[in-house]
Amino acid sequence: MKSFMKAFLIYLALSSALAVAMAATTVPAAAKGCIKGALVGGVAGHVAGHHGLLGAAAGCAIGHHEASKNAKAEQNLKAVPSQ
């Protein structure tokens, strides 16, 4: 029992150190559309049969795709000179 506790504490310490290192080096991501899509997808997935996480993941992907598509279309509108 003593060796299990020691191994667990070592694992916990290493995991915590890794988490702190990863948190210190992260860069904020531009996840436009993901939050809104995840909320809508999570609710839809939950209502459709308690698959909220799957719905949230799909909603995030779709929301990000739509936001990217809209940003690209807006950029193309700015690039075209008006006559």
PyMOL Python script that loads the backbone (N, CA, C, O; Angstrom):
from pymol import cmd

cmd.read_pdbstr("""\
ATOM      1  N   MET A   1       0.826  -1.196   0.000  1.00  0.00           N
ATOM      2  CA  MET A   1       0.000   0.000   0.000  1.00  0.00           C
ATOM      3  C   MET A   1       0.868   1.257   0.000  1.00  0.00           C
ATOM      4  O   MET A   1       0.524   2.270  -0.609  1.00  0.00           O
ATOM      5  N   LYS A   2       2.014   1.165   0.705  1.00  0.00           N
ATOM      6  CA  LYS A   2       2.891   2.327   0.794  1.00  0.00           C
ATOM      7  C   LYS A   2       3.517   2.654  -0.558  1.00  0.00           C
ATOM      8  O   LYS A   2       3.675   3.827  -0.894  1.00  0.00           O
ATOM      9  N   SER A   3       3.876   1.635  -1.336  1.00  0.00           N
ATOM     10  CA  SER A   3       4.485   1.873  -2.641  1.00  0.00           C
ATOM     11  C   SER A   3       3.451   2.424  -3.631  1.00  0.00           C
ATOM     12  O   SER A   3       3.786   3.228  -4.500  1.00  0.00           O
ATOM     13  N   PHE A   4       2.196   1.989  -3.494  1.00  0.00           N
ATOM     14  CA  PHE A   4       1.138   2.536  -4.346  1.00  0.00           C
ATOM     15  C   PHE A   4       0.948   4.021  -4.088  1.00  0.00           C
ATOM     16  O   PHE A   4       0.812   4.807  -5.026  1.00  0.00           O
ATOM     17  N   MET A   5       0.939   4.404  -2.828  1.00  0.00           N
ATOM     18  CA  MET A   5       0.753   5.812  -2.466  1.00  0.00           C
ATOM     19  C   MET A   5       1.926   6.649  -2.978  1.00  0.00           C
ATOM     20  O   MET A   5       1.737   7.763  -3.465  1.00  0.00           O
ATOM     21  N   LYS A   6       3.141   6.102  -2.862  1.00  0.00           N
ATOM     22  CA  LYS A   6       4.325   6.821  -3.342  1.00  0.00           C
ATOM     23  C   LYS A   6       4.253   6.999  -4.860  1.00  0.00           C
ATOM     24  O   LYS A   6       4.526   8.084  -5.373  1.00  0.00           O
ATOM     25  N   ALA A   7       3.886   5.937  -5.572  1.00  0.00           N
ATOM     26  CA  ALA A   7       3.767   6.023  -7.025  1.00  0.00           C
ATOM     27  C   ALA A   7       2.674   7.009  -7.424  1.00  0.00           C
ATOM     28  O   ALA A   7       2.832   7.761  -8.385  1.00  0.00           O
ATOM     29  N   PHE A   8       1.586   7.005  -6.697  1.00  0.00           N
ATOM     30  CA  PHE A   8       0.494   7.924  -6.990  1.00  0.00           C
ATOM     31  C   PHE A   8       0.919   9.375  -6.783  1.00  0.00           C
ATOM     32  O   PHE A   8       0.603  10.236  -7.603  1.00  0.00           O
ATOM     33  N   LEU A   9       1.626   9.648  -5.704  1.00  0.00           N
ATOM     34  CA  LEU A   9       2.087  11.012  -5.434  1.00  0.00           C
ATOM     35  C   LEU A   9       3.108  11.479  -6.472  1.00  0.00           C
ATOM     36  O   LEU A   9       3.112  12.649  -6.856  1.00  0.00           O
ATOM     37  N   ILE A  10       3.967  10.577  -6.923  1.00  0.00           N
ATOM     38  CA  ILE A  10       4.927  10.931  -7.979  1.00  0.00           C
ATOM     39  C   ILE A  10       4.176  11.247  -9.271  1.00  0.00           C
ATOM     40  O   ILE A  10       4.466  12.238  -9.942  1.00  0.00           O
ATOM     41  N   TYR A  11       3.207  10.394  -9.612  1.00  0.00           N
ATOM     42  CA  TYR A  11       2.394  10.622 -10.801  1.00  0.00           C
ATOM     43  C   TYR A  11       1.658  11.956 -10.707  1.00  0.00           C
ATOM     44  O   TYR A  11       1.609  12.708 -11.680  1.00  0.00           O
ATOM     45  N   LEU A  12       1.094  12.248  -9.552  1.00  0.00           N
ATOM     46  CA  LEU A  12       0.364  13.500  -9.347  1.00  0.00           C
ATOM     47  C   LEU A  12       1.292  14.702  -9.483  1.00  0.00           C
ATOM     48  O   LEU A  12       0.925  15.707 -10.093  1.00  0.00           O
ATOM     49  N   ALA A  13       2.487  14.601  -8.918  1.00  0.00           N
ATOM     50  CA  ALA A  13       3.442  15.706  -9.002  1.00  0.00           C
ATOM     51  C   ALA A  13       3.896  15.944 -10.439  1.00  0.00           C
ATOM     52  O   ALA A  13       3.984  17.088 -10.884  1.00  0.00           O
ATOM     53  N   LEU A  14       4.182  14.869 -11.162  1.00  0.00           N
ATOM     54  CA  LEU A  14       4.604  15.018 -12.555  1.00  0.00           C
ATOM     55  C   LEU A  14       3.477  15.550 -13.434  1.00  0.00           C
ATOM     56  O   LEU A  14       3.710  16.379 -14.314  1.00  0.00           O
ATOM     57  N   SER A  15       2.275  15.081 -13.201  1.00  0.00           N
ATOM     58  CA  SER A  15       1.123  15.574 -13.966  1.00  0.00           C
ATOM     59  C   SER A  15       0.882  17.048 -13.709  1.00  0.00           C
ATOM     60  O   SER A  15       0.600  17.814 -14.631  1.00  0.00           O
ATOM     61  N   SER A  16       0.997  17.439 -12.446  1.00  0.00           N
ATOM     62  CA  SER A  16       0.808  18.851 -12.105  1.00  0.00           C
ATOM     63  C   SER A  16       1.888  19.722 -12.736  1.00  0.00           C
ATOM     64  O   SER A  16       1.597  20.807 -13.240  1.00  0.00           O
ATOM     65  N   ALA A  17       3.121  19.255 -12.710  1.00  0.00           N
ATOM     66  CA  ALA A  17       4.213  20.016 -13.322  1.00  0.00           C
ATOM     67  C   ALA A  17       4.005  20.149 -14.825  1.00  0.00           C
ATOM     68  O   ALA A  17       4.249  21.211 -15.399  1.00  0.00           O
ATOM     69  N   LEU A  18       3.557  19.074 -15.460  1.00  0.00           N
ATOM     70  CA  LEU A  18       3.289  19.121 -16.888  1.00  0.00           C
ATOM     71  C   LEU A  18       2.144  20.083 -17.209  1.00  0.00           C
ATOM     72  O   LEU A  18       2.209  20.833 -18.183  1.00  0.00           O
ATOM     73  N   ALA A  19       1.106  20.055 -16.391  1.00  0.00           N
ATOM     74  CA  ALA A  19      -0.029  20.952 -16.609  1.00  0.00           C
ATOM     75  C   ALA A  19       0.386  22.414 -16.460  1.00  0.00           C
ATOM     76  O   ALA A  19      -0.039  23.262 -17.245  1.00  0.00           O
ATOM     77  N   VAL A  20       1.201  22.710 -15.475  1.00  0.00           N
ATOM     78  CA  VAL A  20       1.669  24.085 -15.280  1.00  0.00           C
ATOM     79  C   VAL A  20       2.550  24.511 -16.446  1.00  0.00           C
ATOM     80  O   VAL A  20       2.444  25.642 -16.921  1.00  0.00           O
ATOM     81  N   ALA A  21       3.409  23.628 -16.906  1.00  0.00           N
ATOM     82  CA  ALA A  21       4.280  23.959 -18.043  1.00  0.00           C
ATOM     83  C   ALA A  21       3.468  24.214 -19.306  1.00  0.00           C
ATOM     84  O   ALA A  21       3.756  25.142 -20.062  1.00  0.00           O
ATOM     85  N   MET A  22       2.455  23.388 -19.531  1.00  0.00           N
ATOM     86  CA  MET A  22       1.618  23.576 -20.719  1.00  0.00           C
ATOM     87  C   MET A  22       0.803  24.859 -20.622  1.00  0.00           C
ATOM     88  O   MET A  22       0.636  25.562 -21.619  1.00  0.00           O
ATOM     89  N   ALA A  23       0.301  25.168 -19.448  1.00  0.00           N
ATOM     90  CA  ALA A  23      -0.490  26.382 -19.274  1.00  0.00           C
ATOM     91  C   ALA A  23       0.369  27.631 -19.457  1.00  0.00           C
ATOM     92  O   ALA A  23      -0.115  28.654 -19.941  1.00  0.00           O
ATOM     93  N   ALA A  24       1.626  27.550 -19.076  1.00  0.00           N
ATOM     94  CA  ALA A  24       2.514  28.708 -19.191  1.00  0.00           C
ATOM     95  C   ALA A  24       2.924  28.970 -20.632  1.00  0.00           C
ATOM     96  O   ALA A  24       3.296  30.093 -20.970  1.00  0.00           O
ATOM     97  N   THR A  25       2.863  27.961 -21.481  1.00  0.00           N
ATOM     98  CA  THR A  25       3.341  28.125 -22.854  1.00  0.00           C
ATOM     99  C   THR A  25       2.223  28.193 -23.887  1.00  0.00           C
ATOM    100  O   THR A  25       2.502  28.225 -25.086  1.00  0.00           O
ATOM    101  N   THR A  26       0.989  28.214 -23.462  1.00  0.00           N
ATOM    102  CA  THR A  26      -0.104  28.229 -24.433  1.00  0.00           C
ATOM    103  C   THR A  26      -0.285  29.617 -25.020  1.00  0.00           C
ATOM    104  O   THR A  26       0.006  30.628 -24.381  1.00  0.00           O
ATOM    105  N   VAL A  27      -0.765  29.638 -26.231  1.00  0.00           N
ATOM    106  CA  VAL A  27      -1.072  30.869 -26.935  1.00  0.00           C
ATOM    107  C   VAL A  27      -2.577  30.883 -27.156  1.00  0.00           C
ATOM    108  O   VAL A  27      -3.143  29.876 -27.582  1.00  0.00           O
ATOM    109  N   PRO A  28      -3.236  32.001 -26.877  1.00  0.00           N
ATOM    110  CA  PRO A  28      -4.682  32.025 -27.076  1.00  0.00           C
ATOM    111  C   PRO A  28      -5.044  31.765 -28.537  1.00  0.00           C
ATOM    112  O   PRO A  28      -4.460  32.356 -29.446  1.00  0.00           O
ATOM    113  N   ALA A  29      -5.989  30.895 -28.747  1.00  0.00           N
ATOM    114  CA  ALA A  29      -6.401  30.530 -30.102  1.00  0.00           C
ATOM    115  C   ALA A  29      -7.567  31.396 -30.542  1.00  0.00           C
ATOM    116  O   ALA A  29      -8.382  31.826 -29.726  1.00  0.00           O
ATOM    117  N   ALA A  30      -7.635  31.641 -31.821  1.00  0.00           N
ATOM    118  CA  ALA A  30      -8.746  32.389 -32.384  1.00  0.00           C
ATOM    119  C   ALA A  30      -9.829  31.389 -32.777  1.00  0.00           C
ATOM    120  O   ALA A  30      -9.884  30.938 -33.921  1.00  0.00           O
ATOM    121  N   ALA A  31     -10.670  31.055 -31.840  1.00  0.00           N
ATOM    122  CA  ALA A  31     -11.712  30.049 -32.068  1.00  0.00           C
ATOM    123  C   ALA A  31     -13.036  30.736 -32.368  1.00  0.00           C
ATOM    124  O   ALA A  31     -14.018  30.558 -31.647  1.00  0.00           O
ATOM    125  N   LYS A  32     -13.051  31.506 -33.416  1.00  0.00           N
ATOM    126  CA  LYS A  32     -14.267  32.227 -33.767  1.00  0.00           C
ATOM    127  C   LYS A  32     -15.341  31.238 -34.191  1.00  0.00           C
ATOM    128  O   LYS A  32     -15.109  30.378 -35.041  1.00  0.00           O
ATOM    129  N   GLY A  33     -16.512  31.369 -33.594  1.00  0.00           N
ATOM    130  CA  GLY A  33     -17.634  30.513 -33.931  1.00  0.00           C
ATOM    131  C   GLY A  33     -17.690  29.221 -33.144  1.00  0.00           C
ATOM    132  O   GLY A  33     -18.731  28.565 -33.107  1.00  0.00           O
ATOM    133  N   CYS A  34     -16.593  28.845 -32.517  1.00  0.00           N
ATOM    134  CA  CYS A  34     -16.551  27.554 -31.827  1.00  0.00           C
ATOM    135  C   CYS A  34     -17.430  27.567 -30.580  1.00  0.00           C
ATOM    136  O   CYS A  34     -18.172  26.614 -30.343  1.00  0.00           O
ATOM    137  N   ILE A  35     -17.361  28.616 -29.791  1.00  0.00           N
ATOM    138  CA  ILE A  35     -18.119  28.657 -28.543  1.00  0.00           C
ATOM    139  C   ILE A  35     -19.612  28.631 -28.827  1.00  0.00           C
ATOM    140  O   ILE A  35     -20.355  27.857 -28.224  1.00  0.00           O
ATOM    141  N   LYS A  36     -20.038  29.471 -29.738  1.00  0.00           N
ATOM    142  CA  LYS A  36     -21.461  29.517 -30.086  1.00  0.00           C
ATOM    143  C   LYS A  36     -21.930  28.180 -30.662  1.00  0.00           C
ATOM    144  O   LYS A  36     -22.992  27.681 -30.291  1.00  0.00           O
ATOM    145  N   GLY A  37     -21.145  27.608 -31.560  1.00  0.00           N
ATOM    146  CA  GLY A  37     -21.499  26.318 -32.146  1.00  0.00           C
ATOM    147  C   GLY A  37     -21.512  25.206 -31.123  1.00  0.00           C
ATOM    148  O   GLY A  37     -22.363  24.317 -31.175  1.00  0.00           O
ATOM    149  N   ALA A  38     -20.562  25.248 -30.181  1.00  0.00           N
ATOM    150  CA  ALA A  38     -20.499  24.220 -29.147  1.00  0.00           C
ATOM    151  C   ALA A  38     -21.715  24.299 -28.230  1.00  0.00           C
ATOM    152  O   ALA A  38     -22.253  23.270 -27.821  1.00  0.00           O
ATOM    153  N   LEU A  39     -22.146  25.508 -27.908  1.00  0.00           N
ATOM    154  CA  LEU A  39     -23.333  25.648 -27.065  1.00  0.00           C
ATOM    155  C   LEU A  39     -24.573  25.106 -27.761  1.00  0.00           C
ATOM    156  O   LEU A  39     -25.343  24.348 -27.172  1.00  0.00           O
ATOM    157  N   VAL A  40     -24.760  25.491 -28.999  1.00  0.00           N
ATOM    158  CA  VAL A  40     -25.927  25.027 -29.748  1.00  0.00           C
ATOM    159  C   VAL A  40     -25.851  23.520 -29.978  1.00  0.00           C
ATOM    160  O   VAL A  40     -26.845  22.816 -29.797  1.00  0.00           O
ATOM    161  N   GLY A  41     -24.687  23.022 -30.374  1.00  0.00           N
ATOM    162  CA  GLY A  41     -24.523  21.597 -30.615  1.00  0.00           C
ATOM    163  C   GLY A  41     -24.667  20.763 -29.360  1.00  0.00           C
ATOM    164  O   GLY A  41     -25.212  19.660 -29.403  1.00  0.00           O
ATOM    165  N   GLY A  42     -24.177  21.285 -28.233  1.00  0.00           N
ATOM    166  CA  GLY A  42     -24.305  20.572 -26.968  1.00  0.00           C
ATOM    167  C   GLY A  42     -25.750  20.422 -26.538  1.00  0.00           C
ATOM    168  O   GLY A  42     -26.167  19.357 -26.082  1.00  0.00           O
ATOM    169  N   VAL A  43     -26.504  21.488 -26.687  1.00  0.00           N
ATOM    170  CA  VAL A  43     -27.934  21.423 -26.340  1.00  0.00           C
ATOM    171  C   VAL A  43     -28.660  20.480 -27.289  1.00  0.00           C
ATOM    172  O   VAL A  43     -29.463  19.656 -26.852  1.00  0.00           O
ATOM    173  N   ALA A  44     -28.386  20.593 -28.567  1.00  0.00           N
ATOM    174  CA  ALA A  44     -29.041  19.721 -29.548  1.00  0.00           C
ATOM    175  C   ALA A  44     -28.674  18.257 -29.310  1.00  0.00           C
ATOM    176  O   ALA A  44     -29.532  17.378 -29.398  1.00  0.00           O
ATOM    177  N   GLY A  45     -27.412  17.997 -29.012  1.00  0.00           N
ATOM    178  CA  GLY A  45     -26.991  16.630 -28.734  1.00  0.00           C
ATOM    179  C   GLY A  45     -27.623  16.067 -27.479  1.00  0.00           C
ATOM    180  O   GLY A  45     -27.974  14.888 -27.427  1.00  0.00           O
ATOM    181  N   HIS A  46     -27.770  16.915 -26.462  1.00  0.00           N
ATOM    182  CA  HIS A  46     -28.401  16.471 -25.222  1.00  0.00           C
ATOM    183  C   HIS A  46     -29.868  16.134 -25.449  1.00  0.00           C
ATOM    184  O   HIS A  46     -30.362  15.115 -24.966  1.00  0.00           O
ATOM    185  N   VAL A  47     -30.553  16.987 -26.179  1.00  0.00           N
ATOM    186  CA  VAL A  47     -31.972  16.766 -26.445  1.00  0.00           C
ATOM    187  C   VAL A  47     -32.166  15.536 -27.332  1.00  0.00           C
ATOM    188  O   VAL A  47     -33.147  14.808 -27.179  1.00  0.00           O
ATOM    189  N   ALA A  48     -31.229  15.305 -28.261  1.00  0.00           N
ATOM    190  CA  ALA A  48     -31.361  14.201 -29.207  1.00  0.00           C
ATOM    191  C   ALA A  48     -31.044  12.845 -28.594  1.00  0.00           C
ATOM    192  O   ALA A  48     -31.239  11.825 -29.255  1.00  0.00           O
ATOM    193  N   GLY A  49     -30.580  12.796 -27.397  1.00  0.00           N
ATOM    194  CA  GLY A  49     -30.333  11.491 -26.802  1.00  0.00           C
ATOM    195  C   GLY A  49     -29.148  11.463 -25.862  1.00  0.00           C
ATOM    196  O   GLY A  49     -28.412  10.477 -25.832  1.00  0.00           O
ATOM    197  N   HIS A  50     -28.948  12.510 -25.103  1.00  0.00           N
ATOM    198  CA  HIS A  50     -27.882  12.582 -24.108  1.00  0.00           C
ATOM    199  C   HIS A  50     -26.497  12.402 -24.721  1.00  0.00           C
ATOM    200  O   HIS A  50     -25.649  11.704 -24.165  1.00  0.00           O
ATOM    201  N   HIS A  51     -26.277  13.031 -25.861  1.00  0.00           N
ATOM    202  CA  HIS A  51     -24.970  13.035 -26.511  1.00  0.00           C
ATOM    203  C   HIS A  51     -24.452  14.467 -26.573  1.00  0.00           C
ATOM    204  O   HIS A  51     -24.062  14.948 -27.637  1.00  0.00           O
ATOM    205  N   GLY A  52     -24.449  15.141 -25.433  1.00  0.00           N
ATOM    206  CA  GLY A  52     -24.066  16.538 -25.380  1.00  0.00           C
ATOM    207  C   GLY A  52     -22.636  16.796 -25.789  1.00  0.00           C
ATOM    208  O   GLY A  52     -22.365  17.768 -26.495  1.00  0.00           O
ATOM    209  N   LEU A  53     -21.697  15.937 -25.359  1.00  0.00           N
ATOM    210  CA  LEU A  53     -20.289  16.157 -25.715  1.00  0.00           C
ATOM    211  C   LEU A  53     -20.051  15.976 -27.202  1.00  0.00           C
ATOM    212  O   LEU A  53     -19.310  16.743 -27.816  1.00  0.00           O
ATOM    213  N   LEU A  54     -20.669  14.976 -27.773  1.00  0.00           N
ATOM    214  CA  LEU A  54     -20.529  14.750 -29.207  1.00  0.00           C
ATOM    215  C   LEU A  54     -21.139  15.922 -29.992  1.00  0.00           C
ATOM    216  O   LEU A  54     -20.569  16.380 -30.983  1.00  0.00           O
ATOM    217  N   GLY A  55     -22.290  16.391 -29.542  1.00  0.00           N
ATOM    218  CA  GLY A  55     -22.927  17.537 -30.188  1.00  0.00           C
ATOM    219  C   GLY A  55     -22.102  18.797 -30.054  1.00  0.00           C
ATOM    220  O   GLY A  55     -22.023  19.595 -30.988  1.00  0.00           O
ATOM    221  N   ALA A  56     -21.481  18.984 -28.886  1.00  0.00           N
ATOM    222  CA  ALA A  56     -20.648  20.170 -28.674  1.00  0.00           C
ATOM    223  C   ALA A  56     -19.427  20.148 -29.579  1.00  0.00           C
ATOM    224  O   ALA A  56     -19.041  21.177 -30.133  1.00  0.00           O
ATOM    225  N   ALA A  57     -18.820  18.980 -29.730  1.00  0.00           N
ATOM    226  CA  ALA A  57     -17.642  18.870 -30.608  1.00  0.00           C
ATOM    227  C   ALA A  57     -18.025  19.142 -32.063  1.00  0.00           C
ATOM    228  O   ALA A  57     -17.325  19.866 -32.770  1.00  0.00           O
ATOM    229  N   ALA A  58     -19.127  18.563 -32.497  1.00  0.00           N
ATOM    230  CA  ALA A  58     -19.577  18.795 -33.871  1.00  0.00           C
ATOM    231  C   ALA A  58     -19.991  20.246 -34.072  1.00  0.00           C
ATOM    232  O   ALA A  58     -19.698  20.841 -35.109  1.00  0.00           O
ATOM    233  N   GLY A  59     -20.670  20.817 -33.083  1.00  0.00           N
ATOM    234  CA  GLY A  59     -21.087  22.219 -33.169  1.00  0.00           C
ATOM    235  C   GLY A  59     -19.900  23.161 -33.226  1.00  0.00           C
ATOM    236  O   GLY A  59     -19.932  24.161 -33.943  1.00  0.00           O
ATOM    237  N   CYS A  60     -18.863  22.853 -32.483  1.00  0.00           N
ATOM    238  CA  CYS A  60     -17.650  23.668 -32.514  1.00  0.00           C
ATOM    239  C   CYS A  60     -17.021  23.629 -33.897  1.00  0.00           C
ATOM    240  O   CYS A  60     -16.629  24.664 -34.436  1.00  0.00           O
ATOM    241  N   ALA A  61     -16.924  22.436 -34.470  1.00  0.00           N
ATOM    242  CA  ALA A  61     -16.326  22.302 -35.798  1.00  0.00           C
ATOM    243  C   ALA A  61     -17.140  23.040 -36.851  1.00  0.00           C
ATOM    244  O   ALA A  61     -16.580  23.731 -37.702  1.00  0.00           O
ATOM    245  N   ILE A  62     -18.452  22.896 -36.795  1.00  0.00           N
ATOM    246  CA  ILE A  62     -19.315  23.563 -37.775  1.00  0.00           C
ATOM    247  C   ILE A  62     -19.290  25.077 -37.572  1.00  0.00           C
ATOM    248  O   ILE A  62     -19.221  25.839 -38.536  1.00  0.00           O
ATOM    249  N   GLY A  63     -19.347  25.507 -36.308  1.00  0.00           N
ATOM    250  CA  GLY A  63     -19.304  26.942 -36.022  1.00  0.00           C
ATOM    251  C   GLY A  63     -18.008  27.582 -36.477  1.00  0.00           C
ATOM    252  O   GLY A  63     -18.011  28.686 -37.021  1.00  0.00           O
ATOM    253  N   HIS A  64     -16.893  26.886 -36.253  1.00  0.00           N
ATOM    254  CA  HIS A  64     -15.604  27.411 -36.690  1.00  0.00           C
ATOM    255  C   HIS A  64     -15.534  27.474 -38.210  1.00  0.00           C
ATOM    256  O   HIS A  64     -15.010  28.435 -38.774  1.00  0.00           O
ATOM    257  N   HIS A  65     -16.062  26.451 -38.870  1.00  0.00           N
ATOM    258  CA  HIS A  65     -16.074  26.426 -40.340  1.00  0.00           C
ATOM    259  C   HIS A  65     -16.904  27.586 -40.893  1.00  0.00           C
ATOM    260  O   HIS A  65     -16.477  28.275 -41.819  1.00  0.00           O
ATOM    261  N   GLU A  66     -18.079  27.795 -40.326  1.00  0.00           N
ATOM    262  CA  GLU A  66     -18.945  28.884 -40.797  1.00  0.00           C
ATOM    263  C   GLU A  66     -18.305  30.245 -40.551  1.00  0.00           C
ATOM    264  O   GLU A  66     -18.373  31.121 -41.413  1.00  0.00           O
ATOM    265  N   ALA A  67     -17.684  30.437 -39.389  1.00  0.00           N
ATOM    266  CA  ALA A  67     -17.029  31.713 -39.101  1.00  0.00           C
ATOM    267  C   ALA A  67     -15.864  31.950 -40.052  1.00  0.00           C
ATOM    268  O   ALA A  67     -15.641  33.074 -40.502  1.00  0.00           O
ATOM    269  N   SER A  68     -15.127  30.897 -40.354  1.00  0.00           N
ATOM    270  CA  SER A  68     -14.010  31.011 -41.283  1.00  0.00           C
ATOM    271  C   SER A  68     -14.505  31.353 -42.688  1.00  0.00           C
ATOM    272  O   SER A  68     -13.909  32.170 -43.390  1.00  0.00           O
ATOM    273  N   LYS A  69     -15.596  30.716 -43.081  1.00  0.00           N
ATOM    274  CA  LYS A  69     -16.177  30.971 -44.401  1.00  0.00           C
ATOM    275  C   LYS A  69     -16.668  32.417 -44.494  1.00  0.00           C
ATOM    276  O   LYS A  69     -16.464  33.081 -45.511  1.00  0.00           O
ATOM    277  N   ASN A  70     -17.314  32.901 -43.431  1.00  0.00           N
ATOM    278  CA  ASN A  70     -17.794  34.286 -43.423  1.00  0.00           C
ATOM    279  C   ASN A  70     -16.646  35.281 -43.432  1.00  0.00           C
ATOM    280  O   ASN A  70     -16.727  36.316 -44.092  1.00  0.00           O
ATOM    281  N   ALA A  71     -15.579  34.979 -42.707  1.00  0.00           N
ATOM    282  CA  ALA A  71     -14.418  35.877 -42.684  1.00  0.00           C
ATOM    283  C   ALA A  71     -13.760  35.942 -44.054  1.00  0.00           C
ATOM    284  O   ALA A  71     -13.331  37.009 -44.494  1.00  0.00           O
ATOM    285  N   LYS A  72     -13.681  34.794 -44.729  1.00  0.00           N
ATOM    286  CA  LYS A  72     -13.081  34.767 -46.061  1.00  0.00           C
ATOM    287  C   LYS A  72     -13.927  35.559 -47.061  1.00  0.00           C
ATOM    288  O   LYS A  72     -13.393  36.279 -47.904  1.00  0.00           O
ATOM    289  N   ALA A  73     -15.261  35.417 -46.957  1.00  0.00           N
ATOM    290  CA  ALA A  73     -16.152  36.163 -47.843  1.00  0.00           C
ATOM    291  C   ALA A  73     -16.047  37.662 -47.580  1.00  0.00           C
ATOM    292  O   ALA A  73     -16.068  38.464 -48.514  1.00  0.00           O
ATOM    293  N   GLU A  74     -15.935  38.034 -46.314  1.00  0.00           N
ATOM    294  CA  GLU A  74     -15.798  39.454 -45.966  1.00  0.00           C
ATOM    295  C   GLU A  74     -14.468  40.006 -46.476  1.00  0.00           C
ATOM    296  O   GLU A  74     -14.399  41.147 -46.933  1.00  0.00           O
ATOM    297  N   GLN A  75     -13.436  39.208 -46.397  1.00  0.00           N
ATOM    298  CA  GLN A  75     -12.129  39.629 -46.888  1.00  0.00           C
ATOM    299  C   GLN A  75     -12.159  39.809 -48.406  1.00  0.00           C
ATOM    300  O   GLN A  75     -11.542  40.734 -48.936  1.00  0.00           O
ATOM    301  N   ASN A  76     -12.870  38.931 -49.100  1.00  0.00           N
ATOM    302  CA  ASN A  76     -12.988  39.054 -50.552  1.00  0.00           C
ATOM    303  C   ASN A  76     -13.775  40.309 -50.939  1.00  0.00           C
ATOM    304  O   ASN A  76     -13.474  40.935 -51.955  1.00  0.00           O
ATOM    305  N   LEU A  77     -14.767  40.678 -50.150  1.00  0.00           N
ATOM    306  CA  LEU A  77     -15.525  41.891 -50.421  1.00  0.00           C
ATOM    307  C   LEU A  77     -14.658  43.131 -50.265  1.00  0.00           C
ATOM    308  O   LEU A  77     -14.790  44.092 -51.022  1.00  0.00           O
ATOM    309  N   LYS A  78     -13.771  43.101 -49.279  1.00  0.00           N
ATOM    310  CA  LYS A  78     -12.877  44.250 -49.075  1.00  0.00           C
ATOM    311  C   LYS A  78     -11.842  44.330 -50.180  1.00  0.00           C
ATOM    312  O   LYS A  78     -11.399  45.425 -50.526  1.00  0.00           O
ATOM    313  N   ALA A  79     -11.448  43.205 -50.738  1.00  0.00           N
ATOM    314  CA  ALA A  79     -10.414  43.183 -51.778  1.00  0.00           C
ATOM    315  C   ALA A  79     -10.939  43.670 -53.119  1.00  0.00           C
ATOM    316  O   ALA A  79     -10.168  44.186 -53.928  1.00  0.00           O
ATOM    317  N   VAL A  80     -12.236  43.517 -53.373  1.00  0.00           N
ATOM    318  CA  VAL A  80     -12.810  43.940 -54.657  1.00  0.00           C
ATOM    319  C   VAL A  80     -13.039  45.436 -54.614  1.00  0.00           C
ATOM    320  O   VAL A  80     -13.767  45.915 -53.744  1.00  0.00           O
ATOM    321  N   PRO A  81     -12.438  46.195 -55.530  1.00  0.00           N
ATOM    322  CA  PRO A  81     -12.655  47.647 -55.527  1.00  0.00           C
ATOM    323  C   PRO A  81     -14.062  47.978 -55.996  1.00  0.00           C
ATOM    324  O   PRO A  81     -14.568  47.393 -56.953  1.00  0.00           O
ATOM    325  N   SER A  82     -14.677  48.916 -55.314  1.00  0.00           N
ATOM    326  CA  SER A  82     -16.042  49.323 -55.699  1.00  0.00           C
ATOM    327  C   SER A  82     -15.994  50.268 -56.895  1.00  0.00           C
ATOM    328  O   SER A  82     -15.070  51.072 -57.020  1.00  0.00           O
ATOM    329  N   GLN A  83     -16.979  50.172 -57.762  1.00  0.00           N
ATOM    330  CA  GLN A  83     -16.995  51.013 -58.970  1.00  0.00           C
ATOM    331  C   GLN A  83     -18.075  52.035 -58.919  1.00  0.00           C
ATOM    332  O   GLN A  83     -18.225  52.822 -59.854  1.00  0.00           O
TER     333      GLN A  83
END
""", "prot")
cmd.dss("prot")
cmd.show_as("cartoon", "prot")
cmd.util.cbc("prot")
cmd.orient("prot")
